[in-house]
Amino acid sequence: RKRIQIKNNMATSSPFESMHRLPENFPKTQCVALARELLIFGGRRQVNCYSYHIRGNQYRFLSSFPSNYTTWGYCVVKIPKANDQKDTTLWIFGGYDGKVSIIKYASVWKKKAGIQWLSQVNSTNTKPIYIQCNQRDYCGVRAVVGGRNNNLLFVTYSKSIDVFNMSTCKYVSKFSLPIVDTLNYHCLVLKTAMPSTAAAERLQKKIKTEMLLFCQKTGLSIDYDEYQNKFDVANVHMCSTMRTLSHYAFLCTSGMVLFFGGIDGLRLSSANVHKYMIEENKWVMCTLALPHSLADCAAVVCGGHENVHVMGGLTHIKAELKYWMKCDTQNEKLWITEEQGLREMEEVNREMSAMPNVDINNLK
């Protein structure tokens, strides 16, 4: 009963500001943040793509997906720029076809602008590039770029994580994750830390790529050693209110992962905002929630890591990141205390289940 009251309190306030509504309906959209604009890519049954000018609060049409490309359950990844590179390079893949589309983008808000859809051709052997092993279904796939030279693509789907070398267009590794839940529209992020902290310095010096993965009851910390081609996977506790959620927006910044909305086990959308603090290994259901329920959306941080934008459907809302970096409120502390009690109870039940059966009549 107490938890229901806390949820209701959370839904009554929101730090979000409504921006101009999206120019078209964008369910299951993908979004990429650049310096002064956000790129919004078509979603389910939506083939058009737009740019949003952050300062101008305006949209401009970019392009449409090629007619032979599926926009169902795909993934967009921004490739880190080389020192002399001006244009932005994006890889788009996933859905029911693992074929890669490569985009070269120059801002449509400048005179010399445009978006170029390159053919899916490997310059080495003139064959299409596929981010797909054994023709598996990649619908709802998630991916991040890592490695010492930022040339490794880490792809999570089903119950696996693959490593793909973008320089050679070859598979490096495939690893089966120790999970029960099937990965689908889940969360995969690179670990971050608060700027100018010892944790941030450690992350920069490490030769490993460190990731976090969340999907319903599954929470994983995944480290990849590039030199040994080896994964190290550890479980991360999932708070009880996240275990039934999927299809949420997420982002990782300043040592925390934020989750916005989602769909629960009853197929109802949520307005809750959850926060996972990486160094503290702590979950919080935030008092400051979305202004209304939202799912199948995307979230990005921009403006020098000052603002968060959440987009999906026709909704586009913005809030300052500082709202989720403050000390826990009284309601949040109550939730944390109750959640800790549930966690301890679950640990006791696991220990009891692991104990061998004992016949009390044999005890003397």
Sequence and secondary structure as in RCSB ss.txt:
>XXXX:A:sequence
RKRIQIKNNMATSSPFESMHRLPENFPKTQCVALARELLIFGGRRQVNCYSYHIRGNQYRFLSSFPSNYTTWGYC
VVKIPKANDQKDTTLWIFGGYDGKVSIIKYASVWKKKAGIQWLSQVNSTNTKPIYIQCNQRDYCGVRAVVGGRNN
NLLFVTYSKSIDVFNMSTCKYVSKFSLPIVDTLNYHCLVLKTAMPSTAAAERLQKKIKTEMLLFCQKTGLSIDYD
EYQNKFDVANVHMCSTMRTLSHYAFLCTSGMVLFFGGIDGLRLSSANVHKYMIEENKWVMCTLALPHSLADCAAV
VCGGHENVHVMGGLTHIKAELKYWMKCDTQNEKLWITEEQGLREMEEVNREMSAMPNVDINNLK
>XXXX:A:secstr
 HHHHHHHHHTT    EE S  SS BTT EEEE SSEEEEE  TT  EEEEEETTTTEEEEEEE  TT   SSEE
EEEE   TT  SEEEEEEEBTEEEEEEEEEE TTSSS EEEEE S  TTTS   B  STT  BTT EEEEESTTS
 EEEEEEBTEEEEEETTTTEEEEEEE S SS BSS EEEE    TTSHHHHHHHH SEEEEEEEETTEEEEEEEE
TTTTEEEEEE    GGGTT BS EEEEETTEEEEE  B TTS BB  EEEEETTTTEEEE SS  SS B S EEE
EETTTTEEEEEEBTEEEEEEGGGGSS   HHHHHHHHHHHHHHHHHHHHHHHHHS    GGG  
